[in-house]
Amino acid sequence: MTKVKFIGHSKHLNGIRKASDGSLELVPLKLVDTIRELVRRKGFGGLLATIAGRDEFVDLRPVVERNLIRRRIRFGWFYSNPMVAAIYRAMVLPRARIPAALLKLCFDEHPEARALVFNGFLMPDALTLEVSKALGRERLVMELGFFPKMLQYDRKGINYDSTLPRDPAFYRMVDNRVGKDMPADLVRRQSKQKGSETASLPPSYVFVPFQVPSDMQVLAHSPWIRDMVHFYDVIAHLADRQPDVHFVIKEHPSFPLSIRGHVKPHDRIHFANHNETRGLIEGADAVIVMNSTVGLESLFLGKKVITIGNAPYNIDGLVLHAGNDGELAAAFQALKNWEPDADLRTTVIRYIYNVFLLRGDRNNADAAMMGALRQRAEGTDQHSLFLKEFAERSGHEDRAERQPVREGP
């Protein structure tokens, strides 16, 4: 019998489970299946105790609240009603306790198994992450990669929470030891916005890609931009201070709602929701991004980038970063005389592409992918070994991941 090495609770891991040969155990997703399994293991009384929270070992209320916030963003007319919100909390919290209890039982049965989590911000995927934290268990967190047909997989988290180093010295250390391959393409996103007509663009502009307002990148990693309406207002304020600059906004194609009816039009802010992202990047003088993969794609295409959120590529010499409105104005002024470090940019992209990310399709996983997952989880892969070497050289365990990026000069 194959030893269970990973435990999870997500529809996004079914392809990996099929290739795991029993080393990945998934708690059922359907409520009737989780109830049946919990009754089998703990009896009907145990089920009632779990639902009531009498044997609660992890506080799931913050996760329930994150799901509620996401619904308010998408269906504010309904979920903003206090009574609806109260009913939602009263129904979802007891339901979430059932798979959480099953996850705990699985971890208890397999004391050496790690949690395998996909994203981990919203339920049901977040349950595995919260349970593993409460039990002090190691984990491997996955998400779609920054480039096509690639995945993030990391022992600490994804995006800004990952172990991807943000210290330029790390990349100088590995420069001659990393593969030379570079991405051949960027991620192509199918638009859910209404209409299909591409916009005419000004001859010179700054590109501002918007993000999904209910995504963890905004809700968890955006310290000062509240939502896309606020983002627009910040850009409008910047445009007022830069009378010769045009800005082109593209709302995220995966989010069907538009802010255009909720903001005041500006004569130098243009929406281009149906223009191809790569073309918008290539035609731009610079890019202002919160923390999305478009920022990394812009670096790949040789553009100057200002980040205003917590991005995994917030590396000194690679981007300019602004933590408030005043810093954004200063960073924008600095663009004229600032150039990103071209060698650093190439090394960072090569490292991400050849070492940090996992090649493969989670829906069609194979033995090679399973081997890579195990190595990263155990800390024996090349990325983990590079991190260990850098920590030993620098004498600071977290220096590679936690080095802050400087604001504009």
Order of alpha helices (4+ residues) and beta strands (2+ residues): beta-alpha-beta-alpha-alpha-alpha-alpha-beta-alpha-beta-beta-alpha-beta-alpha-alpha-beta-beta-alpha-beta-alpha-beta-beta-alpha-alpha-beta-alpha-alpha-alpha
